[in-house]
Amino acid sequence: MNTEELKKVAEKLRLAAVEMVYKGGDGHPGPALSIADIVTVLYFDEMNIRPEEPDWEDRDRFILSKGHACPIYYAALSERGYFGEQIEDFHLRALGSKFQGHPVMNKTKGVDMTSGSLGNGIAIGVGMAIAGKHEGKNYNVFVITGDGELQEGICWEGINAAAAHHLDNLIVFADRNGWQSGGSIEDTIGSNNIKERFESFGWYAQEIDGHDIDAIKGAISAAKEEKGRPSVIVCDCVKGKGVPYMENDNTWHKGVPTKEQMEIAEKVLGGAK
């Protein structure tokens, strides 16, 4: 896909994610919308996958460590052809549903890691990357984490181990949107210098606009060319990106739009009915 086509896919996924939250009556729209462009590039341009064979052993792996952002993940898997359900059939967060409030790998086809307990994604990605090296595989492991999540200690244990094992098949995206559930990152820890912290552990680090499709593609290419060490792509993102009343408003970390608000989202995302 070219850049304009990928932008259209990202908008379609954003609308689907908000619809899931609206129809399900619960969910985290803000964190989902901030990573829509990253997920779009991965699933529709970058990752070597087979939706018809989700357990193909040579596939690239994907971990959504900030699992509460799963509406955008489910939307991407659906659009990419992993399952046939329409959005109205998803029943997000319902008891017994395949589409829980955090991804569950034995419920949802295409999910490589059950996530939700924040902080675990990078460490598990390290394990997957080590396994790939051990087995002589050429797959890459992609992880999306959040700037709030990076306050978890296990993240840094994994970051340290990844550098020690020279895991150049591990690429982490850090969603730096400046917010966490309880408030701003600045008010919580005072600093959001993710790039410098990763570099101090020996990682190759880049900073980009997390909503610039071409920048995301270019950063992935640069990360793949870097040999002998893992890569982090620090993405400056806007929480709630694409829906004006949600953008940079942390009340939408978790919340459900009203009927009128849903109609606004449909209009701005090109899905007015």
Beta strands, then each sheet from edge to edge (+ up, - down):
strand 1: 61-64
strand 2: 141-146
strand 3: 170-176
strand 4: 179-180
strand 5: 183-184
strand 6: 204-209
strand 7: 231-236
sheet 1: 1+ 2+ 3+ 7+ 6+
sheet 2: 4+ 5-
end
